[in-house]
Amino acid sequence: MMPAMGSRGFAVALAGCLFASAPAIATPGVPQLVTGTRTFVAFAGEPAPVKLSWAPVPGAARYRARWTSGATVKDIELVGTSFERGETSPGKHVLSVTAIDAGGLESPPVDIAVEVVRIEATAPGEKTPAPSPSGAYAIGAVFSSPGLRCQLGTSAPAHEVVASVAGAFGLRCGGEPGQPTVEVPIVIAPVIISGDLAPIARENETRLHVTIASVGAIGEHLEVAAIGDLDLGPAERVTGGLDIPITPSATATTAGLII
């Protein structure tokens, strides 16, 4: 019986030796990003400038950033500690970041919720939203954000707000509790309108040129209405303004235009 017990004792000791000598596998630490939802603005048709950074992870040789947008998933290998992307699709997205060491071992991923809010800007005289080439928007521009209410300066919140005063303002769009709230700085430029001041013959059609200018964009579809006893023909949009056929009545003394 003693030899058999000795064999069993040797086997137990050998198993303990094998277990004690197994090396521990150390993966890189988890990247540290600010938790919670991060909100970015896609303003006037431009992509939202999404940028997120994290501190270097000890032992990490590179990182994998996974961008999930609906059913679309895109992996990007990074050496640096920041992720940048221009995103045009409004809604909820997820960024997952994983640290990878030189041997290919990976940390657990950290997930950050990203929300992109679209704010639309439509220049006066335009029918569709578009960015302004100058960066400023003319008086009469319309701003909105789907599903949210917007406020320009101290104006009342509304689903659409119209710029009526020139100056620099904050455009704030938000919703009910749980919905995102964003704010962007914008400049509203004045619109200069001038026309001929010479006397106009009654009962005769005169083609009046009205100059319209602004630093901000002005579209092609401007509305014209008469003040006083004045008949208007179809206005034609031309470079620098409008050509408008006008015919004062026989009894007209003064008249004007609203553009």
C-alpha positions in Angstrom: 0.0 0.0 0.0 2.8 2.4 0.7 4.2 2.6 -2.8 0.7 3.3 -4.1 0.3 6.1 -1.7 3.6 7.5 -2.7 2.5 7.5 -6.3 -0.6 9.4 -5.4 1.4 11.9 -3.4 3.8 12.5 -6.2 0.9 13.0 -8.7 -0.8 15.6 -6.4 2.5 17.5 -5.9 3.1 17.5 -9.7 -0.4 18.9 -10.4 0.1 21.6 -7.9 3.4 22.6 -9.5 1.9 22.8 -13.0 -1.0 25.0 -11.7 1.4 27.4 -9.8 3.6 27.9 -12.8 0.9 28.9 -15.3 1.6 32.5 -16.3 -1.2 35.1 -15.8 -2.5 36.7 -19.1 -2.6 40.5 -18.7 -4.7 42.5 -21.2 -4.3 46.2 -21.7 -6.4 48.5 -19.5 -9.8 49.8 -20.7 -9.6 53.2 -22.5 -11.0 55.9 -20.3 -13.6 58.1 -22.1 -16.2 60.4 -20.6 -19.3 58.3 -20.1 -22.8 59.4 -21.0 -24.3 60.6 -24.3 -22.2 63.0 -26.3 -24.1 65.3 -28.6 -22.8 67.0 -31.8 -24.5 69.3 -34.3 -24.8 68.8 -38.1 -25.5 72.5 -39.0 -26.9 73.7 -42.3 -26.1 70.5 -44.2 -22.5 70.3 -43.0 -21.3 67.1 -41.3 -21.2 67.1 -37.5 -17.6 67.2 -36.4 -17.5 64.2 -34.1 -14.2 64.1 -32.0 -13.6 62.0 -28.9 -10.3 61.4 -27.1 -8.9 59.3 -24.3 -5.8 59.0 -22.2 -3.0 56.6 -23.4 -3.5 53.1 -22.1 -0.3 51.6 -20.5 0.9 48.7 -22.7 -1.3 49.5 -25.6 0.3 49.6 -29.1 -2.8 50.6 -31.0 -6.6 51.0 -30.6 -9.6 49.8 -32.5 -12.5 52.3 -32.9 -15.8 50.7 -34.0 -18.4 53.2 -35.3 -22.0 51.7 -35.3 -24.7 53.6 -37.1 -27.9 51.6 -37.4 -27.0 48.4 -39.2 -23.7 49.8 -40.5 -20.5 49.0 -38.5 -17.1 50.3 -39.4 -13.8 49.4 -37.7 -10.8 51.8 -37.8 -7.3 50.9 -36.5 -5.7 53.9 -34.7 -2.2 54.5 -33.3 -3.2 57.8 -31.6 -5.7 58.3 -28.8 -8.4 60.2 -30.6 -11.3 59.5 -33.0 -12.6 62.0 -35.5 -15.4 61.7 -38.0 -17.7 64.0 -40.0 -21.2 62.5 -39.5 -24.2 63.7 -41.5 -26.8 61.1 -40.4 -28.8 62.5 -37.5 -29.8 60.2 -34.7 -28.1 57.8 -32.3 -24.7 56.2 -32.9 -22.2 54.2 -30.8 -18.4 54.5 -30.6 -16.6 51.5 -29.1 -12.9 51.8 -28.3 -10.6 48.8 -27.6 -6.9 48.9 -26.6 -4.6 46.3 -28.2 -1.1 45.5 -27.1 1.9 44.5 -29.3 1.0 40.8 -29.0 -2.5 41.3 -30.1 -4.2 41.0 -26.7 -7.3 43.2 -26.5 -8.9 45.1 -23.6 -12.7 45.0 -23.0 -14.3 47.7 -25.2 -15.7 50.9 -23.8 -18.9 52.1 -25.5 -19.9 55.8 -25.8 -23.3 56.9 -27.0 -23.2 59.6 -29.7 -26.2 61.6 -30.8 -26.1 63.9 -33.9 -28.7 66.6 -34.1 -29.4 68.2 -37.5 -30.2 72.0 -37.7 -31.4 73.2 -41.1 -30.9 76.7 -42.4 -32.8 78.1 -45.4 -31.8 81.4 -46.9 -34.5 84.0 -47.8 -35.7 83.3 -51.3 -34.6 79.7 -51.2 -36.8 76.6 -51.0 -34.4 74.1 -49.7 -31.9 74.2 -46.7 -28.3 74.9 -47.6 -25.2 76.3 -45.9 -24.3 79.9 -46.6 -21.0 80.3 -48.5 -20.1 83.3 -46.3 -21.0 81.7 -43.1 -23.5 84.5 -42.3 -27.2 84.3 -42.9 -29.4 87.1 -44.2 -32.4 88.6 -42.4 -35.3 86.4 -43.4 -33.4 83.1 -43.1 -35.4 80.2 -41.5 -33.9 77.8 -39.0 -35.4 74.5 -37.8 -34.4 71.1 -36.3 -36.6 68.0 -37.0 -38.5 67.1 -33.9 -37.2 69.9 -31.8 -38.1 73.6 -31.0 -35.6 76.3 -31.8 -34.9 79.7 -30.3 -32.8 82.4 -31.9 -31.5 84.8 -29.3 -34.4 85.8 -27.1 -37.2 84.8 -29.6 -39.9 82.4 -28.5 -39.1 78.7 -29.1 -40.8 77.4 -32.3 -40.5 74.6 -34.8 -39.3 77.2 -37.3 -37.7 80.5 -36.4 -37.1 83.4 -38.8 -34.2 85.8 -38.4 -35.7 89.3 -38.2 -32.8 91.3 -36.6 -29.1 91.6 -37.7 -26.4 90.6 -35.2 -24.6 87.7 -33.6 -26.9 85.2 -31.8 -27.0 81.8 -30.3 -29.3 79.4 -32.0 -30.6 76.9 -29.4 -32.6 73.9 -30.3 -34.0 71.4 -27.8 -37.0 69.3 -26.8 -38.7 67.7 -23.9 -36.8 66.1 -21.1 -34.8 63.2 -22.5 -34.4 64.9 -25.9 -31.1 66.5 -26.9 -30.4 70.2 -26.5 -27.8 71.9 -28.7 -26.6 75.5 -29.4 -24.6 77.0 -32.2 -23.4 80.6 -32.7 -24.6 82.3 -35.9 -24.4 85.7 -37.5 -27.4 87.4 -39.1 -26.5 89.9 -41.8 -28.6 92.9 -42.8 -30.2 93.1 -46.3 -29.8 96.3 -48.2 -32.6 97.2 -50.6 -32.6 100.3 -52.9 -34.3 101.4 -56.1 -34.7 104.4 -58.4 -36.3 107.4 -56.8 -37.2 109.2 -60.1 -40.9 110.1 -60.7 -42.9 107.3 -62.4 -45.6 108.0 -65.0 -49.1 107.0 -64.0 -51.0 104.4 -66.1 -47.8 103.5 -67.9 -45.8 100.3 -67.2 -42.3 101.1 -65.9 -39.6 98.4 -65.4 -38.2 99.2 -62.0 -34.8 97.7 -60.9 -34.5 97.1 -57.2 -31.0 96.3 -55.8 -30.9 93.7 -53.1 -27.6 92.9 -51.4 -26.4 91.1 -48.3 -23.3 89.3 -46.9 -25.6 86.3 -46.4 -27.0 84.2 -49.2 -30.3 85.4 -50.9 -32.1 83.0 -53.1 -34.0 83.2 -56.4 -37.6 83.0 -55.1 -38.3 86.4 -53.6 -41.9 87.5 -53.1 -43.0 91.0 -54.0 -46.2 92.8 -52.9 -47.4 96.3 -53.7 -48.2 99.1 -51.2 -50.8 101.6 -52.5 -52.6 101.8 -55.8 -50.0 99.9 -57.9 -50.2 97.0 -60.3 -47.3 94.6 -60.5 -46.1 92.4 -63.3 -44.1 89.2 -62.9 -40.8 90.1 -61.1 -37.6 88.8 -62.6 -34.7 87.8 -60.5 -31.5 89.3 -62.0 -27.9 89.7 -60.9 -27.9 92.1 -57.9 -31.7 92.3 -57.4 -35.1 92.3 -59.1 -36.6 93.8 -62.2 -40.2 94.5 -61.5 -42.8 95.9 -64.0 -45.0 98.4 -62.2 -48.1 100.4 -63.3 -49.4 103.2 -61.0 -53.1 104.0 -61.3 -54.3 107.3 -62.6 -55.0 108.6 -59.1 -51.9 107.2 -57.4 -49.8 109.7 -55.4 -47.4 107.4 -53.6 -46.7 103.7 -53.7 -44.2 101.2 -52.4 -43.0 97.6 -52.5 -42.7 94.9 -49.9 -40.0 92.3 -50.8 
